[in-house]
Amino acid sequence: MLKEWLTIIPVVLTLIINSQSGFLNTQATLLCQNYHFQQQEKKIRCRFGYITVDGAKSFTPAQIKVISKIKSGAIANEETIKRAEEMIRKAYLARGFIHAEISLSQEPTPPISEGENCLVNIVINIKEGASFFIRRVEFTGNIVTKDAVVWRAIGLRPGEPYNPARVELSIVRLNRLGRFERISREDVTITINEQEHFVDLDFQLKEKERD
């Protein structure tokens, strides 16, 4: 504690020496107060309190809570909140909700008495938007490689929910075949119909030359 105060004192003295009197003292006081509050915050451990879900239709509130992995009573931290937001977003993408908006707001409650934990209530806000599905999957450029081999590598079928992450996985699996020139995202034409909520996919392949 003494070492930390010795660090802050020169900063306060500099403010007092180099600024006008009155304003300086205010700055110095605020700086000291801020330091005091930071020290106090370090001693307070917050836990998650109530968790509520607003706007979910495709998932039940109970399902969203399970997906988020936030548990009432657990130690509260920003990392857990960010990870929960990402997990919920992935769950919606898996069902084709490519425009879903996910946000977690925090409602901290200070401890009632000294020695108790403060509580952070979490509200999971969701705007789902429309669910998109795959209408058509096409590929060209496989002259020697059979269609069945390409279909198996792509792993996507018409009628399934559209998930951008699965398209990336299809590209990885096609490259693993070792039969085509390296495929990138630019080799896949993705056409999204915002009015009818469907997506068409067109993979442009180029087989490697064989000796």
Secondary structure by P-SEA (a helix, b strand, c coil): caaaaaaaaaaaaaaaaccccaaaaaaaaaaaaaaaaaaaaaabbbbbcbbbbcccccccaaaaaaaacccccccccaaaaaaaaaaaaaaaaaaccccbbbbbbbbbbccccccbbbbbbbbbbbbccbbbbbccccccccccccaaaaaaaacccccccccaaaaaaaaaaaaacccccccccccbbbbbbcccbbbbbbbbbbbcccc
